[in-house]
Amino acid sequence: MAGTTLLDIKGVETYYGNIRALNGVDVNVNEGEIVALIGANGAGKSTLMMTIFGAPRARAGKITFSGTDITQMPTHEIARMRIAQSPEGRRIFPRMTVMENLQMGASLDNLKYYDEDVEKVFTLFPRLKERIAQRGGTLSGGEQQMLSIGRALMARPKLLLLDEPSLGLAPLIVKQIFDAIRELNRTQGLTVFLVEQNAFGALKLATRGYVMVNGNVTMSGTGKELLANPEVRAAYLEGGHH
């Protein structure tokens, strides 16, 4: 199965001012896994994603990546460690073309792979190739999400952090995005940490998952175990929680 621990989050507490958003969170992601973090809106999922990148900083606990303590490291140095992020809300460069957005994601250390990396993104998301000269801001929501993931992949990450990749997208597009994540994991061994409100899609995709409620991890298990868990089903998979 999966190899060594790539990302290890231990006892992490994060605050916004005096309000504690994360209450001693423990999460780990092993090499080659897809790990999903599910929970309702406002549970602290995105806060955990941002804390990994040091904005906001963890006030307590420790975050280790590839054996290095990154808890107090500056954000730009964390990014150099080959952790790439496709943030919530996509945040592409709207005035730049698809190609220019991908160039912005490219790792300066690996420019010799640049053409190969662009091709990989276009193989994964053929729609982007068709839109190569279009400005990011004129793309559909789904295409912008593909571009956001594509741009993150240009950094040749060891770990890809995806924050709400399915948010606001039509089911067919969500399926394409999740299929692409599965493909990256299967063919390139890419390790993925996924924060997702779409619990069903995320847990079907994931090797393992964690459930977050009010800044606490309340449950963890394999994707299959959590999908079958009655509490998870009641809270996230039935009725209004999709």
MARBA-3410 file (N, C-alpha, C, O; in Angstrom, 1 decimal):
242
0.9,-1.2,0.0,0.0,0.0,0.0,0.9,1.2,0.0,2.0,1.2,-0.6 ~ 0.4,2.3,0.7,1.2,3.6,0.6,2.5,3.5,1.4,2.7,2.6,2.2 ~ 3.4,4.3,1.0,4.7,4.3,1.6,4.9,5.1,2.9,4.0,5.1,3.7 ~ 6.0,5.8,3.0,6.3,6.6,4.2,5.4,7.8,4.4,4.7,8.2,3.4 ~ 5.4,8.3,5.6,4.6,9.5,5.9,5.2,10.7,5.2,6.4,11.0,5.3
4.4,11.4,4.4,4.8,12.6,3.7,4.5,13.9,4.4,5.3,14.7,4.6 ~ 3.2,13.9,4.9,2.8,15.1,5.6,2.3,14.6,7.0,1.4,13.7,7.1 ~ 2.8,15.2,8.1,2.4,14.7,9.4,2.0,16.0,10.2,2.8,16.9,10.5 ~ 0.7,16.0,10.6,0.2,17.2,11.3,-0.2,16.7,12.7,-1.0,15.7,12.9 ~ 0.5,17.2,13.7,0.3,16.7,15.1,-0.1,17.8,16.1,0.6,18.8,16.2
-1.3,17.7,16.7,-1.7,18.6,17.7,-1.8,20.0,17.3,-1.6,20.9,18.1 ~ -2.2,20.3,16.1,-2.2,21.6,15.5,-3.4,22.5,16.0,-4.5,22.0,15.9 ~ -3.0,23.6,16.6,-4.0,24.6,17.0,-3.8,25.9,16.2,-2.7,26.4,16.1 ~ -4.9,26.4,15.6,-4.8,27.6,14.8,-5.9,28.6,15.3,-7.0,28.2,15.6 ~ -5.5,29.8,15.4,-6.5,30.9,15.9,-6.7,31.9,14.9,-5.8,32.2,14.1
-7.8,32.5,14.9,-8.1,33.8,14.2,-8.3,34.8,15.3,-9.4,34.8,15.9 ~ -7.3,35.7,15.6,-7.4,36.5,16.8,-7.5,35.6,18.0,-6.6,34.9,18.3 ~ -8.5,35.8,18.8,-8.7,35.0,20.0,-9.5,33.7,19.8,-9.8,33.0,20.7 ~ -10.0,33.6,18.6,-11.0,32.5,18.3,-10.2,31.3,17.8,-9.5,31.3,16.8 ~ -10.3,30.2,18.5,-9.6,29.0,18.2,-10.3,28.2,17.1,-11.5,27.8,17.2
-9.7,28.1,15.9,-10.4,27.5,14.7,-10.0,26.0,14.6,-10.8,25.2,14.1 ~ -8.8,25.6,15.1,-8.4,24.2,15.1,-8.0,23.8,16.5,-7.2,24.5,17.1 ~ -8.5,22.7,17.0,-8.3,22.3,18.4,-7.4,21.0,18.5,-7.9,20.0,18.9 ~ -6.2,21.2,18.2,-5.3,20.0,18.3,-5.5,19.0,17.3,-5.8,17.8,17.6 ~ -5.4,19.3,16.0,-5.7,18.4,14.9,-4.5,17.5,14.6,-3.4,17.9,14.5
-4.8,16.2,14.5,-3.9,15.2,14.0,-4.3,14.6,12.7,-5.4,14.0,12.6 ~ -3.5,14.8,11.7,-3.8,14.2,10.3,-2.5,13.8,9.7,-1.5,14.5,9.9 ~ -2.4,12.6,9.1,-1.2,12.3,8.3,-1.6,11.8,6.9,-2.6,11.1,6.7 ~ -0.7,12.1,6.0,-0.8,11.7,4.6,0.4,10.9,4.2,1.5,11.5,4.3 ~ 0.3,9.7,3.8,1.4,8.9,3.3,1.7,9.0,1.8,0.8,9.4,1.1
2.9,8.8,1.5,3.2,8.9,0.0,2.3,8.0,-0.8,2.1,6.8,-0.4 ~ 1.8,8.5,-1.9,1.0,7.7,-2.8,-0.4,7.6,-2.5,-1.2,7.0,-3.2 ~ -0.9,8.3,-1.4,-2.3,8.2,-1.0,-3.1,9.4,-1.5,-2.5,10.4,-1.9 ~ -4.4,9.2,-1.6,-5.3,10.3,-1.7,-6.0,10.3,-0.4,-6.7,9.4,0.0 ~ -5.9,11.4,0.4,-6.5,11.5,1.7,-7.5,12.6,1.6,-7.2,13.8,1.2
-8.8,12.4,2.1,-9.9,13.4,2.0,-10.2,13.8,3.4,-10.2,13.1,4.4 ~ -10.4,15.1,3.5,-10.9,15.7,4.8,-12.3,16.3,4.5,-12.4,17.2,3.7 ~ -13.3,15.7,5.1,-14.7,16.1,4.9,-15.2,16.8,6.1,-14.7,16.6,7.2 ~ -16.3,17.5,5.9,-17.0,18.2,7.1,-17.8,19.3,6.5,-17.7,19.7,5.4 ~ -18.7,19.8,7.4,-19.6,20.8,7.0,-18.9,22.1,6.7,-17.7,22.2,7.1
-19.6,23.1,6.1,-19.0,24.4,5.9,-18.6,25.0,7.3,-19.4,24.9,8.2 ~ -17.5,25.6,7.4,-17.1,26.2,8.6,-16.5,25.3,9.7,-16.3,25.7,10.8 ~ -16.3,24.0,9.3,-15.7,23.0,10.2,-14.2,23.3,10.5,-13.7,22.8,11.5 ~ -13.6,24.0,9.7,-12.1,24.3,9.8,-11.2,23.6,8.8,-10.0,23.6,8.9 ~ -11.9,23.0,7.8,-11.1,22.3,6.7,-10.2,23.2,6.0,-9.0,22.9,5.8
-10.7,24.4,5.5,-9.8,25.3,4.7,-8.8,25.9,5.6,-7.6,26.2,5.2 ~ -9.1,26.1,6.9,-8.1,26.7,7.8,-6.9,25.7,8.0,-5.8,26.2,8.0 ~ -7.2,24.4,8.0,-6.1,23.4,8.1,-5.2,23.5,6.9,-4.0,23.5,6.9 ~ -5.9,23.6,5.7,-5.1,23.7,4.4,-4.2,24.9,4.5,-3.0,24.9,4.1 ~ -4.8,26.1,4.9,-4.0,27.3,4.9,-2.9,27.3,6.0,-1.8,27.9,5.8
-3.2,26.6,7.1,-2.1,26.5,8.2,-0.9,25.7,7.7,0.2,25.9,8.1 ~ -1.2,24.7,6.8,0.0,23.9,6.3,0.9,24.8,5.6,2.1,24.7,5.6 ~ 0.4,25.9,4.9,1.2,26.8,4.2,1.6,28.0,5.0,2.2,29.0,4.5 ~ 1.3,28.0,6.3,1.8,29.0,7.2,1.0,30.3,7.2,1.6,31.3,7.7 ~ -0.2,30.3,6.7,-1.0,31.5,6.7,-2.4,31.2,6.9,-3.1,30.9,5.9
-3.0,31.2,8.1,-2.3,31.5,9.4,-1.4,30.5,9.9,-1.4,29.3,9.5 ~ -0.5,30.9,10.9,0.4,29.9,11.5,-0.2,29.1,12.6,-1.1,29.6,13.3 ~ 0.3,27.9,12.8,-0.1,27.1,13.9,0.4,27.7,15.2,1.6,28.0,15.2 ~ -0.4,27.9,16.2,0.0,28.4,17.5,0.6,27.3,18.4,1.4,27.5,19.3 ~ 0.1,26.1,18.1,0.6,24.9,18.9,0.7,23.8,17.9,0.0,23.8,16.9
1.4,22.7,18.3,1.5,21.6,17.4,2.6,21.7,16.4,3.4,22.6,16.4 ~ 2.7,20.7,15.5,3.8,20.6,14.6,3.4,20.0,13.3,2.6,19.1,13.2 ~ 3.9,20.6,12.2,3.6,20.2,10.8,4.9,19.8,10.2,5.9,20.6,10.1 ~ 5.0,18.5,9.8,6.3,18.0,9.2,6.0,17.5,7.8,5.0,16.9,7.5 ~ 6.8,17.9,6.9,6.7,17.5,5.5,8.0,16.9,5.0,9.1,17.5,5.1
7.9,15.6,4.6,9.1,14.9,4.1,10.2,14.9,5.1,11.4,15.0,4.8 ~ 9.8,14.8,6.4,10.8,14.8,7.5,11.3,16.1,8.0,12.1,16.2,8.9 ~ 10.9,17.2,7.3,11.3,18.6,7.7,10.2,19.3,8.5,9.0,19.3,8.0 ~ 10.5,19.9,9.6,9.5,20.7,10.3,9.3,22.0,9.6,10.1,22.8,9.5 ~ 8.0,22.2,9.1,7.7,23.4,8.3,6.8,24.3,9.1,6.3,25.3,8.6
6.5,24.0,10.4,5.5,24.7,11.2,5.8,26.2,11.2,4.8,27.0,11.0 ~ 7.0,26.7,11.3,7.3,28.1,11.4,8.0,28.6,10.1,8.5,29.8,10.1 ~ 8.0,27.8,9.1,8.7,28.2,7.8,7.9,29.3,7.1,6.7,29.2,7.1 ~ 8.6,30.3,6.4,7.8,31.2,5.6,7.1,30.5,4.4,7.6,29.5,3.9 ~ 6.0,31.1,4.1,5.1,30.4,3.0,5.9,30.2,1.8,5.7,29.1,1.2
6.7,31.1,1.3,7.3,30.9,0.0,8.4,29.7,0.1,8.6,29.1,-0.9 ~ 8.9,29.5,1.2,9.9,28.4,1.4,9.1,27.1,1.4,9.6,26.1,0.9 ~ 7.9,27.1,2.0,7.1,25.9,2.1,6.7,25.5,0.6,6.8,24.3,0.3 ~ 6.4,26.5,-0.2,6.0,26.2,-1.6,7.2,25.6,-2.3,7.0,24.7,-3.2 ~ 8.4,26.0,-2.0,9.6,25.4,-2.6,9.9,24.0,-2.3,10.6,23.3,-2.9
9.2,23.5,-1.2,9.4,22.1,-0.7,8.6,21.2,-1.6,8.6,20.0,-1.3 ~ 8.1,21.7,-2.7,7.3,20.9,-3.6,5.9,20.4,-3.0,5.5,19.3,-3.2 ~ 5.3,21.4,-2.3,3.9,21.3,-2.0,3.2,22.3,-2.8,3.5,23.5,-2.8 ~ 2.2,21.8,-3.6,1.5,22.8,-4.4,0.0,22.8,-4.0,-0.5,21.8,-3.5 ~ -0.6,23.9,-4.2,-2.0,24.1,-3.7,-2.9,24.6,-4.8,-2.5,25.6,-5.6
-4.1,24.0,-4.9,-5.1,24.6,-5.7,-6.2,25.1,-4.7,-7.0,24.4,-4.2 ~ -6.1,26.5,-4.4,-6.9,27.0,-3.3,-8.4,27.0,-3.6,-8.8,26.9,-4.7 ~ -9.2,27.2,-2.5,-10.6,27.4,-2.6,-10.9,28.6,-3.4,-10.2,29.6,-3.2 ~ -11.9,28.6,-4.3,-12.2,29.8,-5.1,-11.3,29.9,-6.3,-11.3,30.9,-7.0 ~ -10.4,28.9,-6.6,-9.7,28.8,-7.8,-8.5,29.8,-8.0,-7.4,29.4,-8.3
-8.8,31.1,-7.8,-7.7,32.1,-7.8,-6.7,32.0,-8.9,-5.5,32.0,-8.7 ~ -7.2,31.9,-10.1,-6.3,31.9,-11.2,-6.1,33.4,-11.6,-6.7,34.3,-11.0 ~ -5.2,33.7,-12.5,-4.9,35.0,-13.0,-5.9,35.4,-14.1,-5.7,34.9,-15.2 ~ -7.0,36.2,-13.8,-8.1,36.3,-14.8,-7.7,37.0,-16.1,-8.2,36.7,-17.2 ~ -6.7,37.9,-16.1,-6.3,38.6,-17.3,-5.2,37.9,-18.1,-5.0,38.3,-19.3
-4.7,36.9,-17.5,-3.7,36.1,-18.3,-4.3,35.0,-19.0,-5.4,34.5,-18.6 ~ -3.7,34.6,-20.1,-4.2,33.4,-20.9,-4.0,32.1,-20.1,-3.3,32.1,-19.1 ~ -4.6,31.1,-20.6,-4.4,29.7,-20.1,-2.9,29.4,-20.0,-2.4,28.9,-19.0 ~ -2.2,29.7,-21.1,-0.8,29.3,-21.2,0.0,30.1,-20.2,0.9,29.6,-19.5 ~ -0.3,31.4,-20.1,0.4,32.3,-19.1,0.2,31.8,-17.7,1.1,31.9,-16.8
-1.0,31.4,-17.4,-1.3,30.9,-16.0,-0.5,29.7,-15.7,0.1,29.5,-14.6 ~ -0.4,28.8,-16.7,0.4,27.6,-16.5,1.9,28.0,-16.3,2.6,27.3,-15.5 ~ 2.4,29.0,-17.1,3.8,29.4,-16.9,4.0,29.9,-15.5,5.1,29.7,-15.0 ~ 3.0,30.6,-14.9,3.2,31.1,-13.6,3.3,30.0,-12.6,4.0,30.2,-11.5 ~ 2.8,28.8,-12.9,2.9,27.7,-11.9,4.2,27.0,-12.1,4.6,26.2,-11.2
4.9,27.1,-13.2,6.1,26.3,-13.5,7.2,26.5,-12.4,7.4,27.6,-12.0 ~ 7.8,25.4,-12.1,8.9,25.5,-11.1,10.1,26.0,-11.8,10.6,25.4,-12.8 ~ 10.8,27.0,-11.2,12.0,27.6,-11.8,13.1,26.6,-11.8,14.0,26.7,-12.6 ~ 13.1,25.7,-10.9,14.1,24.7,-10.8,14.0,23.6,-11.8,15.0,22.9,-12.1 ~ 12.8,23.5,-12.4,12.6,22.4,-13.4,12.2,22.8,-14.7,11.4,22.1,-15.4
12.7,23.9,-15.2,12.3,24.4,-16.5,12.6,23.5,-17.7,12.0,23.6,-18.7 ~ 13.6,22.6,-17.4,13.9,21.7,-18.5,12.8,20.7,-18.8,12.7,20.2,-19.9 ~ 11.9,20.6,-17.8,10.7,19.7,-18.0,9.5,20.5,-18.5,8.4,19.9,-18.7 ~ 9.6,21.8,-18.8,8.5,22.7,-19.0,7.5,22.2,-20.0,6.3,22.0,-19.8 ~ 8.1,21.9,-21.2,7.2,21.4,-22.4,6.5,20.1,-22.0,5.3,19.9,-22.3
7.2,19.2,-21.4,6.7,17.9,-21.0,5.5,18.1,-20.0,4.5,17.5,-20.1 ~ 5.8,19.0,-19.1,4.7,19.3,-18.0,3.5,19.9,-18.6,2.4,19.6,-18.2 ~ 3.7,20.8,-19.6,2.5,21.5,-20.2,1.7,20.4,-21.0,0.5,20.3,-20.9 ~ 2.4,19.5,-21.7,1.7,18.4,-22.4,0.9,17.5,-21.4,-0.2,17.1,-21.7 ~ 1.5,17.2,-20.3,0.8,16.4,-19.3,-0.5,17.0,-18.8,-1.5,16.4,-18.7
-0.4,18.3,-18.6,-1.6,19.1,-18.2,-2.7,19.0,-19.3,-3.9,18.8,-19.0 ~ -2.2,19.2,-20.5,-3.2,19.2,-21.7,-3.7,17.8,-21.9,-4.9,17.6,-22.4 ~ -3.0,16.7,-21.6,-3.4,15.4,-21.8,-4.5,15.1,-20.7,-5.5,14.5,-21.0 ~ -4.3,15.6,-19.5,-5.2,15.5,-18.4,-6.5,16.3,-18.6,-7.6,15.8,-18.4 ~ -6.3,17.5,-19.1,-7.5,18.4,-19.3,-7.4,18.9,-20.8,-7.0,20.1,-21.0
-7.9,18.1,-21.7,-7.9,18.5,-23.1,-8.6,19.9,-23.4,-8.2,20.6,-24.3 ~ -9.6,20.2,-22.5,-10.3,21.5,-22.7,-9.4,22.7,-22.6,-9.6,23.7,-23.3 ~ -8.4,22.5,-21.7,-7.4,23.7,-21.6,-6.6,23.9,-22.9,-6.3,25.0,-23.2 ~ -6.3,22.8,-23.5,-5.5,23.0,-24.8,-6.4,23.7,-25.8,-5.8,24.6,-26.6 ~ -7.7,23.4,-25.9,-8.6,24.1,-26.8,-8.6,25.6,-26.4,-8.9,26.4,-27.3
-8.4,26.0,-25.2,-8.6,27.3,-24.7,-7.2,28.0,-24.5,-7.2,29.0,-23.8 ~ -6.2,27.5,-25.1,-4.8,27.9,-24.7,-4.6,29.4,-24.7,-3.8,29.9,-23.9 ~ -5.2,30.1,-25.7,-4.9,31.6,-25.8,-6.0,32.4,-25.1,-6.0,33.6,-25.2 ~ -7.0,31.7,-24.5,-8.1,32.5,-23.9,-7.7,33.0,-22.5,-6.9,32.4,-21.8 ~ -8.2,34.2,-22.1,-7.9,34.7,-20.8,-8.6,33.9,-19.7,-9.8,33.4,-19.9
-8.0,33.7,-18.6,-8.5,32.9,-17.5,-9.9,33.3,-17.1,-10.7,32.5,-16.8 ~ -10.1,34.6,-17.0,-11.4,35.1,-16.5,-12.5,34.8,-17.4,-13.7,34.9,-17.0 ~ -12.3,34.4,-18.7,-13.4,34.2,-19.6,-13.8,32.7,-19.6,-14.7,32.3,-20.4 ~ -13.0,31.8,-18.9,-13.3,30.4,-18.9,-14.5,30.1,-18.0,-14.9,30.9,-17.1 ~ -15.1,29.0,-18.2,-16.2,28.5,-17.3,-15.6,28.2,-15.9,-14.4,28.0,-15.8
-16.5,28.0,-14.9,-16.0,27.6,-13.6,-15.2,26.3,-13.6,-14.2,26.2,-13.0 ~ -15.7,25.3,-14.4,-15.0,24.1,-14.5,-13.7,24.2,-15.1,-12.7,23.5,-14.7 ~ -13.6,25.0,-16.2,-12.3,25.2,-16.8,-11.3,25.9,-15.9,-10.1,25.6,-16.0 ~ -11.9,26.9,-15.2,-11.0,27.6,-14.2,-10.4,26.6,-13.2,-9.3,26.7,-12.8 ~ -11.3,25.7,-12.7,-10.8,24.7,-11.7,-9.7,23.8,-12.4,-8.7,23.5,-11.7
-9.9,23.4,-13.6,-8.9,22.6,-14.3,-7.6,23.4,-14.4,-6.5,22.8,-14.2 ~ -7.7,24.6,-14.7,-6.5,25.5,-14.8,-5.8,25.7,-13.5,-4.6,25.6,-13.4 ~ -6.6,25.8,-12.4,-6.0,25.9,-11.1,-5.2,24.7,-10.7,-4.1,24.8,-10.2 ~ -5.8,23.5,-11.0,-5.1,22.2,-10.7,-3.9,22.1,-11.7,-2.8,21.7,-11.2 ~ -4.1,22.4,-12.9,-3.0,22.4,-13.9,-1.8,23.2,-13.5,-0.7,22.8,-13.6
-2.1,24.4,-13.1,-1.1,25.4,-12.7,-0.3,24.8,-11.5,0.9,24.9,-11.4 ~ -1.0,24.2,-10.5,-0.4,23.6,-9.3,0.5,22.4,-9.8,1.6,22.2,-9.2 ~ 0.1,21.7,-10.8,0.9,20.5,-11.3,2.2,21.0,-11.9,3.1,20.2,-12.0 ~ 2.2,22.2,-12.5,3.4,22.7,-13.2,4.6,22.8,-12.2,5.7,22.8,-12.7 ~ 4.3,22.8,-10.9,5.4,22.9,-10.0,6.0,21.6,-9.6,6.9,21.4,-8.8
5.5,20.5,-10.3,6.0,19.2,-10.1,5.9,18.8,-8.6,6.9,18.4,-8.0 ~ 4.7,18.9,-8.0,4.7,18.7,-6.6,4.8,17.3,-6.2,4.5,16.3,-6.9 ~ 5.3,17.1,-4.9,5.3,15.8,-4.3,3.9,15.6,-3.6,3.4,14.5,-3.5 ~ 3.3,16.7,-3.2,2.0,16.7,-2.5,1.2,17.8,-3.1,1.6,19.0,-3.2 ~ 0.0,17.4,-3.5,-1.0,18.4,-4.1,-2.1,18.6,-3.1,-2.8,17.6,-2.7
-2.3,19.8,-2.7,-3.4,20.2,-1.8,-4.5,20.8,-2.6,-4.3,21.7,-3.3 ~ -5.7,20.2,-2.5,-6.9,20.6,-3.2,-7.9,21.1,-2.2,-8.4,20.3,-1.4 ~ -8.3,22.3,-2.3,-9.3,22.9,-1.4,-10.6,23.1,-2.1,-10.7,24.0,-3.0 ~ -11.6,22.3,-1.8,-13.0,22.3,-2.4,-12.9,22.4,-4.0,-13.5,23.3,-4.6 ~ -12.3,21.4,-4.6,-12.2,21.4,-6.1,-13.6,21.3,-6.8,-13.7,21.7,-7.9
-14.6,20.8,-6.1,-15.9,20.5,-6.8,-16.9,21.7,-6.5,-18.0,21.6,-7.0 ~ -16.5,22.6,-5.7,-17.4,23.7,-5.2,-18.1,24.4,-6.4,-17.4,25.0,-7.2 ~ -19.4,24.4,-6.4,-20.1,25.2,-7.4,-20.1,24.7,-8.9,-20.5,25.4,-9.8 ~ -19.6,23.4,-9.0,-19.5,22.9,-10.4,-20.6,21.9,-10.7,-21.1,21.2,-9.8 ~ -21.0,21.8,-11.9,-22.0,20.8,-12.4,-21.4,19.4,-12.2,-20.2,19.1,-12.3
-22.3,18.4,-11.9,-21.9,17.0,-11.6,-21.0,16.4,-12.6,-20.0,15.7,-12.3 ~ -21.3,16.7,-13.9,-20.4,16.1,-14.9,-19.0,16.6,-14.9,-18.0,15.9,-15.1 ~ -18.9,17.9,-14.6,-17.5,18.5,-14.5,-16.8,18.0,-13.2,-15.6,17.7,-13.2 ~ -17.6,17.8,-12.1,-17.0,17.3,-10.9,-16.4,15.9,-11.2,-15.4,15.6,-10.7 ~ -17.2,15.1,-11.9,-16.7,13.8,-12.2,-15.4,13.8,-13.0,-14.5,13.1,-12.8
-15.3,14.8,-14.0,-14.1,14.9,-14.8,-12.9,15.3,-13.9,-11.8,14.8,-14.0 ~ -13.1,16.2,-12.9,-12.1,16.6,-12.0,-11.6,15.5,-11.1,-10.4,15.2,-11.0 ~ -12.6,14.8,-10.6,-12.2,13.6,-9.7,-11.6,12.5,-10.5,-10.6,11.9,-10.0 ~ -12.0,12.3,-11.7,-11.3,11.3,-12.6,-9.9,11.7,-12.8,-9.0,10.8,-12.8 ~ -9.7,13.0,-13.0,-8.3,13.5,-13.3,-7.4,13.3,-12.1,-6.2,12.9,-12.2
-8.0,13.5,-10.9,-7.2,13.4,-9.6,-6.8,11.9,-9.5,-5.7,11.5,-9.1 ~ -7.8,11.0,-9.7,-7.5,9.6,-9.6,-6.5,9.1,-10.6,-5.6,8.3,-10.3 ~ -6.5,9.7,-11.8,-5.6,9.3,-12.9,-4.1,9.8,-12.5,-3.2,9.0,-12.7 ~ -4.0,11.0,-11.9,-2.7,11.5,-11.5,-2.1,10.6,-10.4,-0.9,10.3,-10.4 ~ -3.0,10.2,-9.5,-2.5,9.4,-8.4,-2.1,8.0,-8.9,-1.1,7.4,-8.5
-2.9,7.5,-9.9,-2.6,6.1,-10.4,-1.4,6.0,-11.3,-0.6,5.1,-11.2 ~ -1.3,7.0,-12.2,-0.2,6.9,-13.2,1.1,7.6,-12.8,2.2,7.2,-13.2 ~ 1.0,8.7,-11.9,2.2,9.4,-11.5,2.5,9.2,-10.1,3.5,9.7,-9.6 ~ 1.6,8.5,-9.3,1.9,8.3,-7.9,1.8,9.5,-7.1,2.3,9.6,-6.0 ~ 1.1,10.5,-7.6,1.0,11.8,-6.9,0.2,11.7,-5.6,-0.9,11.0,-5.6
0.7,12.2,-4.6,0.0,12.2,-3.3,-0.9,13.4,-3.2,-0.5,14.5,-3.5 ~ -2.1,13.2,-2.8,-3.1,14.3,-2.8,-3.8,14.4,-1.5,-4.2,13.4,-0.9 ~ -3.9,15.6,-1.0,-4.7,15.9,0.2,-5.8,16.8,-0.2,-5.6,17.9,-0.7 ~ -7.1,16.3,0.0,-8.2,16.9,-0.6,-9.2,17.3,0.5,-9.6,16.5,1.3 ~ -9.6,18.6,0.5,-10.6,19.1,1.4,-11.9,19.2,0.5,-11.9,19.9,-0.5
-13.0,18.7,1.0,-14.1,18.6,0.1,-15.4,18.6,0.9,-15.6,17.8,1.9 ~ -16.4,19.4,0.5,-17.8,19.3,1.1,-18.5,18.1,0.4,-19.5,17.6,1.0 ~ -18.2,17.8,-0.8,-18.8,16.7,-1.5,-18.3,15.4,-0.9,-17.3,14.8,-1.5 ~ -18.8,15.0,0.2,-18.3,13.9,0.9,-18.3,12.6,0.1,-17.4,11.8,0.2 ~ -19.4,12.3,-0.6,-19.5,11.1,-1.3,-18.4,11.0,-2.4,-17.7,10.0,-2.4
-18.3,12.0,-3.2,-17.3,12.0,-4.2,-15.9,11.8,-3.7,-15.0,11.1,-4.2 ~ -15.6,12.6,-2.6,-14.3,12.6,-2.0,-13.9,11.2,-1.4,-12.8,10.7,-1.6 ~ -14.9,10.6,-0.7,-14.6,9.4,0.0,-14.5,8.2,-1.0,-13.8,7.2,-0.8 ~ -15.2,8.3,-2.1,-15.1,7.3,-3.2,-13.7,7.3,-3.8,-13.1,6.3,-4.2 ~ -13.1,8.5,-3.8,-11.8,8.8,-4.5,-10.7,8.4,-3.5,-9.6,8.0,-3.9
-10.9,8.6,-2.2,-9.8,8.6,-1.2,-9.4,7.2,-0.8,-10.2,6.2,-0.7 ~ -8.1,7.1,-0.5,-7.6,5.9,0.2,-8.1,5.9,1.6,-8.6,4.9,2.1 ~ -7.9,7.1,2.2,-8.4,7.3,3.6,-9.0,8.6,3.8,-8.9,9.5,2.9 ~ -9.8,8.8,4.8,-10.5,10.0,5.1,-10.5,10.4,6.5,-10.4,9.6,7.4 ~ -10.7,11.7,6.7,-10.9,12.2,8.1,-12.2,13.1,8.1,-12.5,13.7,7.1
-12.9,13.1,9.2,-14.1,13.9,9.3,-13.8,15.0,10.4,-13.3,14.7,11.5 ~ -14.1,16.3,10.0,-13.8,17.4,10.9,-15.1,18.0,11.3,-16.0,18.3,10.5 ~ -15.3,18.3,12.6,-16.4,19.0,13.1,-15.9,20.0,14.1,-15.2,19.7,15.1 ~ -16.3,21.3,13.8,-15.9,22.4,14.7,-14.4,22.4,15.1,-14.1,22.5,16.3 ~ -13.5,22.2,14.1,-12.1,22.3,14.4,-11.5,21.1,15.1,-10.3,21.1,15.5
-12.3,20.0,15.2,-11.8,18.7,15.7,-11.9,17.6,14.7,-12.9,17.6,14.0 ~ -10.9,16.8,14.6,-11.1,15.5,13.8,-11.8,14.5,14.7,-11.3,14.1,15.7 ~ -13.0,14.2,14.2,-13.9,13.3,15.0,-13.9,11.9,14.6,-14.3,11.0,15.3 ~ -13.4,11.6,13.4,-13.4,10.2,12.9,-12.4,10.1,11.8,-12.1,11.1,11.1 ~ -11.8,8.9,11.6,-11.0,8.6,10.5,-11.1,7.2,10.1,-11.5,6.4,10.9
-10.7,6.9,8.9,-10.8,5.5,8.4,-10.5,5.5,6.9,-10.2,6.5,6.3 ~ -10.6,4.3,6.3,-10.5,4.2,4.9,-11.7,4.9,4.2,-12.7,5.1,4.9 ~ -11.5,5.3,3.0,-12.7,5.9,2.3,-13.9,5.0,2.3,-15.0,5.4,2.6 ~ -13.7,3.7,2.1,-14.8,2.7,2.2,-15.5,2.6,3.5,-16.7,2.6,3.6 ~ -14.6,2.6,4.6,-15.2,2.5,6.0,-16.1,3.8,6.3,-17.2,3.6,6.8
-15.6,4.9,5.9,-16.3,6.1,6.2,-17.6,6.2,5.4,-18.6,6.7,5.9 ~ -17.5,5.8,4.1,-18.7,5.7,3.3,-19.8,4.8,3.9,-21.0,5.1,3.8 ~ -19.4,3.8,4.6,-20.3,2.8,5.1,-20.8,3.2,6.5,-21.7,2.6,7.1 ~ -20.1,4.2,7.1,-20.4,4.5,8.5,-21.7,5.2,8.7,-21.9,6.2,8.0 ~ -22.6,4.7,9.5,-23.9,5.3,9.6,-23.9,6.8,10.0,-24.8,7.6,9.6
-23.0,7.2,10.9,-23.0,8.6,11.4,-22.6,9.5,10.2,-23.1,10.5,10.0 ~ -21.6,9.0,9.4,-21.1,9.8,8.3,-22.2,9.9,7.3,-22.5,10.9,6.7 ~ -22.9,8.8,7.1,-24.0,8.7,6.1,-25.1,9.7,6.5,-25.6,10.5,5.6 ~ -25.5,9.7,7.8,-26.5,10.6,8.2,-26.1,12.0,8.1,-27.0,12.9,7.7 ~ -24.9,12.3,8.4,-24.5,13.7,8.5,-24.1,14.3,7.1,-24.5,15.5,6.8
-23.5,13.5,6.3,-22.9,14.1,5.0,-23.5,13.5,3.7,-23.3,14.1,2.7 ~ -24.1,12.3,3.8,-24.4,11.6,2.5,-25.9,11.5,2.2,-26.2,11.1,1.2 ~ -26.7,11.9,3.2,-28.1,11.8,2.9,-28.8,13.2,3.0,-28.3,14.1,3.7 ~ -29.8,13.4,2.2,-30.6,14.6,2.3,-29.7,15.8,1.8,-29.1,15.7,0.7 ~ -29.7,16.9,2.6,-29.1,18.1,2.1,-27.6,18.2,2.1,-27.1,19.3,1.6
-26.9,17.2,2.5,-25.4,17.4,2.6,-24.8,16.7,1.4,-24.6,15.5,1.3 ~ -24.5,17.5,0.4,-23.7,17.0,-0.8,-22.5,17.7,-1.0,-21.7,17.4,-1.9
END
